[in-house]
Amino acid sequence: MDTEVGGKMKVIFVQVKCATGQAYDVANDIVDNIEQTSEVFSTSGQYDLIAKFYLKPEQDVGHFVQDRVHGLSGIRDTFTTITFKAF
């Protein structure tokens, strides 16, 4: 996989708010069921997890998040950040 921004893949980060007590299950589901996943971290604050995904240039970000991420059980809300350049 070409993981370089500006290369063949684009990078997005999705912060995930989970149902109470579901963060570990959601993290495992993301890793196990979404092949575009690079990394998932637990976080403190408003969101429970942050996941890094590599998408093909033609892949629609909105459809990916809606269809792949929101479809997992235990997710209450998400916040997506689209990246431009890695330094």
N, C-alpha and C positions, 0 to 999 in steps of 0.2 A: 504494500500500500504506500503510495506517495503521500506522506503526511505533511508536506511543506505547504503552508498557505501561499497561494500564488502558483502552486504546482497544480497537480491534477485533482487534489482534494480540497474541500473547504472545511473549516473547523467551526463548530458551534459549541457553546457551553449552555447547559440547561440546569438551572437551579430547581430543585424539586421540594415541595412541601408535602409531607406524608401524613396519612392518618395516624393518630396517636398509637405509638408502639409498633409501627410498621416500617420504620426506616431501614432496618437490616434486610427485611424481606424484599422491599422495593429495590434496594441496591443490588441484591442477588438476582432479582428478576431482570433488571436492566442489563447486568453483565451476561446473564445466561441467555437472554432472548433478543437482544438488539445487537446485531453483528457489527454495526458501525461504532460501537462503544470503544473508546480508548481507555478511559479511566473514570472511576466514580469515587468521590470522597465524601465522608460525612463532614458536616459543617455546623457551626453554631450560628445563632441569629434567626432571622425570619424564615430561612429555608433549612431543610434537614440534610440535603445532599446537593452536590454539584457533579454533573456528568459531562464528560468531554466526548464529542462525537466527530467523526470524519465522514463527510458526505461527498458524493460525486458532484461535480459542478452542475450537472443538469438536475440534481435532486432538489425538489422544492422543500425548503426548510419548514414552512408552515404545515404542509401535509405530513412531513416526517414526524414532527413533534406531535401533531394531532393523532396520527394513525399509529405510530409506534410507541411513543412515550405515554401519552394520555390513556392509551388502551390498557396499561398495566394496572392491576388491582392495587389499591392503597395510596394512589396519588391523588392529592387534593388540589394542588395548584402548581404551576410552573412559571419560570421566568427565563426567557431565552436571550442569550447574547450572541450576536453574529460577529465574527472576527474578520479583520482585514489583512493584517500583516503581523508576522511573528518576528520578534527581535532577538 
